[in-house]
Amino acid sequence: RRRVGRGGVATEASKAKIRFGFESLQLHRMYATCDSTNIGSARVLAKIGMRNEGLSLQDKKIRGIWRDSLHFAILKEEWQQLQHMPADAQSK
């Protein structure tokens, strides 16, 4: 059984979602958001090839507190290029 947290589960699940979106659903672009303080989620999104497209200030109210969100995205052509790169080159 794999441990959750730094065990790669979120990265593998995110890669699978991206692959499904581009291969099965034939999407052109995919995007994701995460709380600006969630460093782990931002790291996963960057690791799977998504680029940080910006920051929305106080766009969500969670438990009575306004929170900021980071926005990430990837185009199908960018994802396809990543599929032809060695795994160690993708994270650079």
N, C-alpha and C positions, 0 to 999 in steps of 0.2 A: 504494500500500500504506500502511495506517495504522500509525503507531507505537504500540506498547503503552506505557502509562504516561503518564497525563495527556492522552491523546488521546481519551478518551471511550469506548474499547472496552468496558471493564468496566461502565460506566454503561449503555450501549446493550444489552449482553448481559443485564444484570440486569433492565432494563425489559422485555425480551423474555420472560424467565422469568416475571416477575410477570404479564404479559399472558396468557401461555400458561396459567398456573395458574388465573387467574380466569375467563378466557374459555373455554378448551378443557376444563379439568378441573373447572370450576365449584366451585373451592375457596372456602371462606368466609374463611379466614385463612391467611396465609403468614408464615413466620418465617425468620430467618437468624442465625447467630452468626459472630463473628470474634474473633481474638486481640485483647486489649485494647490491645496496642501497635501494632496494624496500623491506623494512622490513615487510610491510603488506602481500605481496605475499609470502615471505619466511615463515612467521608465518602460513598462510593458508596451505601451503604445508606440514609443520611439523604437524599441527593440524590434518590433514587427514591421518596421519600415514607414510608419505614419509620421508625417511632419507636423510640427507644432505650428498651427496657423494663427494663434492668437489667444487673447485673454478677454473674457467678458467679466466686467466688474459687477459684483452684487446682483447676479442674474437669477439666483435661487435663494429662497428663504427656507432654511432647514432648522427646525426646532426654535423658531423665532429669531434666527440670526441670518443676515444676508451673507451669502458665500459667493466667491469668485469661481469661474470655470475656465479650464484650459480646453482649447479646441484642436483636435488632430484630424488629419485626413490623408488619404492616399488614392491615387488614380489607378485604374486597372493597368495602364501601361507601365507605371512605376513598379507595381507589384510584379508584373511579368518580368521586368528587368531584374528584380531581386531574386527571382526563381533561378536565374542563370548564374548567380554569384556564389562563390564558396561561402559556407556558413560563417566562417570567421571574418570575412570581409563585410558581411551585412551589418554587423553591429558597430562598425567604425564610422 
